């Protein structure tokens, strides 16, 4: 294992998705001499590449990009990207706030290409404390590339934003290593290359990813036999009406954080339909039309199973066997592939914090997204995307990226100025 640089970084970031990319831009535009560095597991910048389905649009306005809510004049805004690409007038002609997911991903990659602060193909495999004079003064971050080669970086502050982990229902735990059971996160990269004419595929989930995947598969030339399994009675539309949408306004973060814990939880439960297990109305209408047209033609290639829970899954000589429990009792489905559109988990456990969990106080992140640590632990540890319970539903979404990045950047600058942490030039 080698050390890339003997000088400690003022700030080291784990992950270089939209959250830490937005932070890198904020630090850049603040013009402060902060020595920041980021480590990303992917070989190049990518944002949910497995779900870049043709025709899929963003669900948030382009104005909620990496910078605009913080600095509308930024050279790194989506509008600046359109201008640089020569598409500004054409985009205006579309009369929409919602670019395609492919285009927004290209925007993110365009910004990332201008931020030479990230090492790619560096998966963080360990974070260890560095002790001096009886206290923890820094952290050592150990990363590994695809070839198994390790490097070590020392940092005096840390921001962790690796994104969520694909959620696998317990029923499918025994099939975790089966290449025929695939999470929606890997739809394009792992599922599509395996398609064969007439395959039987089960899609599990009632949210946006499930709707997009089912619709995409239904229109493919392979003539696939598809089963869509819903836990609820029907697919529900996301509530994106203007008053409800105000919950995603950045200024709501402070208001939510100030609420008592019980009231915060009640608010999350009440507003869950804005983000969880819901789909865009257009996608729902398209799926209904598919099933309706099938009924007109008398086909049976597409099947919807509502109010059903998977209770057993196994590999058999015939393929995959899935047992569902629903209003009419148990039923079995045979499949060649199962796609789990079951969302993501975000927990500040040992897989995220590695060797630092024992230094946590157990308290939730502070208002500036800093983790409370035990006495004698000097480094500031910030998290992005792990504070929904204390900062609101928008914490895992794009809506607050720009202003959250500004808050964390200012906190980092304060930490650096408050001690002897500014690295020598």
N, C-alpha and C positions, 0 to 999 in steps of 0.2 A: 504494500500500500504506500502511495506517495502523497505528499502534501502539495497542492497546486500553488500555494502562496504562503509565505511565512508570516505575512501581516494579517492580523484578524480583520474580518469584514465588520463594518458597523452594523450591517443588516444582511442576513442570509435568508432567502426565501425557498421554501420547499414547494415545488410545483410552479408551473408557469402557464396556467390557464388564464381565463379572463380576469379573475380576481387579482392575482399577483402581477399580471400584465398591466392592469390598470394602476396598481401601486407603483410599478416601475415608471410608468409615464408621469404619475403625480410627482414622484421624487425628481424626475428629470426636469419637469416644468417648474418646480419650486426653486431650482438653481442652487440647492444647498450642497456643500461638499460631503455628501454622505456616500460612503463606499458600500454599495449594495451589490449583491450577487444572487443569482437564482439557479436552482437545479431542477431539471425536468426529466422525468423518466422516459418520455417519448423521444424518438430519434429526431423529430422535427416538430414544429408547432402544429398542433391539431386540436380541434374542439369537437368532441363527440363524433368522430369520423364514421362510426358505425351506424349513425342515424342521419346521415346526409342523404335523405331520400329525395329524389327528383320531385319538384313541385311542392315540397314542404316549406311553409313560410314561418318566419319568426312570430312569436306570440306577444312580443313587446315592441314598442315603437323604436325606430332607429335612433331617436333622440336619447334613448337610454343606452347609449353606447359607452365606451370606456371613459369618456371625458366630458361630454357636453353639459351635464348637470353641474359640473364643477367649473368648467371653463368653456363656454360656448365658442370662444375664439381659438380654441386649440387647433394646432396643425394635425392632431391625431383623431379628429372627430370623423364620424361616418360621412358627413358632408364633404370634409376635406379629402377623404378616400375617394368618393365619387368624382370629385373634381380632378384628382390626380389620375384617375383611370379614364377620364373623358366621358363619363356617363351621367354627369349631374343633370343635364337637361332631359335626357331620356328617362331618368328615374323620376323626375318631377312629372313628366308626362304620364306616368303610371298612376298618379293620384292615390298613393298609398303610404302609410306609415310603416308598413311591414315588408321588409326585403325578404328574399328567399333565404333559407338557412345556409345554402351554399354561398350566397353572396356575403352574408354577414360573417361567415367563417373566413372568407377571403379577406374581408376587412380586418378581422383580428390578426390574421397571418401577416397582412401588410404592416400593421402597427408593430407586431413582434419583430419583423425584419429590420425595423429601425431602432430596436432596443438591444444593443450588443452587450447585454448584462446576464445572459442566460447560457448555461451549459446544458446541452441536450444529451440524451442517452445517459443520464445520471440518476438512477433510482436510489433514493435515500434508504439505507438499510440500518442505520443506527444514528442515535443522537446521544452523546455522552457529556456529562458535566466536566468542566475544567476548574479545579480548585486552586486557590491561592490565598494565603494569609487568612485561612480559616473560613473562607466563603467561596461560593461558586461565582467566578468572575466572567466566564464565557462558556460556550458549548462547542464541542467537536461534532461535526456532521460528516458521517461516513456515507459515501455514495458508491454505486457499482454500475458499470456499464454492461451492455449485453454480452460482452465477452468474459464477464466475471472479474474484470480489473477494478480495483477499489482505489478511491482517493479520499482525502480528508481535508475538510475546510474548517477553520476556526472562525467563530462569529461571536460578537458581543450582544447581538439581538437576533431574534428569529421570528419569521412570519410563516405560518403553516397554512397552506391552501392546496392540498392534494386532490380535492374533489371528493365526491361520495363513492362508496363501494357498492357495486351491483348487489341488489338484494336477492337472495335465493331463499324461497320458502322452505321450511323444514322438510316438507314432503319430498323435495327433490334433493335432499342432502346426499343420498346414496348415488345420485346420478351426476354429481358435481364434475366428475372427470369424463363423462360421456360426451363426445363431440356432437351428439345429436340433440343435446339439451343446451340451449344457447340463450344468454341474456340479451335483451333488446339492445344493450350498449354495443353488442358485437354483431348486430343484424347484417350490415352490409359486408363486413369483413369475414365473418364466419358462416353466416346462414346462406347468403345468396350464392356463394361458390358451390354449395352442396346441393342446390336444387336439381331435381330430376323430374321429367314429365310424370304427372299423375301422383306425385308424392302426397302423403297425408300429413298435414301440419296442424298442430294445435297452438293457438296464440292465447296466452293467459294474461288477462288484465283488462281494465276498463277505462284506462286513461288515454292521453294523447298518443303515447308511443304505440299502444296496442291498436288504436284506430288507424294510425298511419301505416303500420306494418300490415295489418289485415287488408287495408285498401290497396297497398302496393302489391301484395301477393295475389290478390284477387284478379288484378289486371295483367298478370304475367302470362306469357305464352305457354308455360309448362302445363296449364290446365290443372292446377293444384286443387286438392280437396282440403278445405279449410274448416276448422272448428274454432270459434271464438268463445272463450269461457269467461263469464262475468260473475263476480261475487254479488253484485247488486242486481236489482230488477231490470235495469236498463242503463245504457250509457247516458251519463249526465253531462250537460253542457257546462263549460267553465263560466262562472259569473264574472264577466269583465265589464259590467256596467260602470258608468263614471263615478258614482258615489262609492261603490264598493272598491273600485280601483284605487281610491285614495289611500287605501291601506298600504299600497306600495310606494307612496310618496316618501322620499328620503326623510323629510322632517318628521314622519310618523315614528321613526326609529326611537328618537328620544322620548316621545310620548309613551310608546309601548314599554320601553325599558324602565320608566318611572312607575309603572303600574305594579300593584301587589302581585305576587306570584300566582295566586289563585285566579285573579282577574286576567292575567296574561294567558293562562291556560284556557280559560273560557273563551277568550277572543280567538285563540288559535283554532279551537274546536268549531266555533261559530263560522269562521271564515275559511274553513278548509276547502270548501267547494270552489274557491278562487284558484286553487293550485293542485290539489291532490285528487286522483281518481276521477278526473274530468277531462273532457276533450272539447276542441273547438266545435261550435255548432255546425260549421260547414262540413267538417269531417264526419260528424254524426249523420248529417243529412245524406252525404255520399254513401255511407255504409247502408243506410236504410234503403236508398234507391237500388243498391246492388241486390239486396235481399228481396226487394219488391219485384225487380225485373226477373230474378230467378223464379219467383212464384208465378209470374206471368208465363214464363217459358216452360214451367214444369220441371226445373232442374233440382238437384240436391247437392251440388258441389260445395255450397257455403252453408254453414250451420251456426246458429247462435244458441249458446247454452247460458241462460240467465239464472241468477240465484243459485249458483253452483260453486262448491268448494272442492278443490282437489284433496283427497284424503289418502291416496296411495299412488305411487309411481314406481315403475320398475322396468328393467330391460328384459325382453323375452326373445325367443327364437324368431318371432314374427316382427320384432321391432320394439316399440315402446308402448307400455300399457299404462293408462291413466284412469284412475277410478274417481268419479265425481259424486258428491252427495248433494242432492237438490230437493226441491219440493215433492218430486215424484219418487224419491228414494235414490238408490245408487245406480249409476250407469257407468259403462266402460267405454273408453275411446282407445282405438289403436292408432298409433302414429309413427311416422318415420322421422319426425322432428318435432320438438316442443320449444316454443319461443316464450321466454319469461319476460313480459313487459311489466315487471313488478317493482320498478322504482329503485331507489338507492338508500343506503344507510349512511348516516353521519354520526360517528361517536368518537369522542376524544379519548380513545383507549390506547393500549400499548402499540397497536399497529400504526397509529398516527404520531404519537409523541415518543415512541421508542423508549429510550432510557430516562425520560424526564417525568414519567407518571408519578414516581415516588416523591417528587418535589412539589406536586400540586397540593393546594390546600383543600381541594374538593369544592370550592366555591365556583360559581359560573363566571364566564368572561365578564370583565368590567365594561363600562360604557364605551371605552375606546378599543374594545376587542382584545384587551390584554388579559392573559390568564393570571389569576392570583396564585402566587407561589410562596413557599415557606420562607421564613426569615433566613437571611444569608444567601439567598439566590438572587444575584444581581441582574442577570440578563432579562430583558423584557421579551416575553413570548406572546406573540399576537396570533390570532386565528381568524381565518376568513371562511365563512360557510358552515360554521359549527355553533352558531349562536341563535338559532331560531327561537328557542324557548325564552330567551331574554331580550332579543332584538326584533322579533317579529317574522312574519311569513316571508318577507322579501329577502331575508338573510341569505338564502341559497339561490336567489334569482339575480338577473342582470340589473334590476331596477335601482339598486343602491350602490352599484360598483364604484361609480365616480366619486361620490361623497364619502363612502366608506374608505376608499383609498386615500382621500385627502385627510381624513381623521387619523388614520394609522400613520401616514407620512408625517403629520405634524407631531404626533406622539413620539415617533422615532427621532425626529429632530430635537425635541425637548429632552429626550433621554441622552442624546449625544452631547448636547450643549450643557446638560446638567452635571456632567462628570468629566472624566478624562477619556471619553470613548471615541472621540473623533480621530480616525486613523490618520497617520501622517501621510502627506502627499508625496 
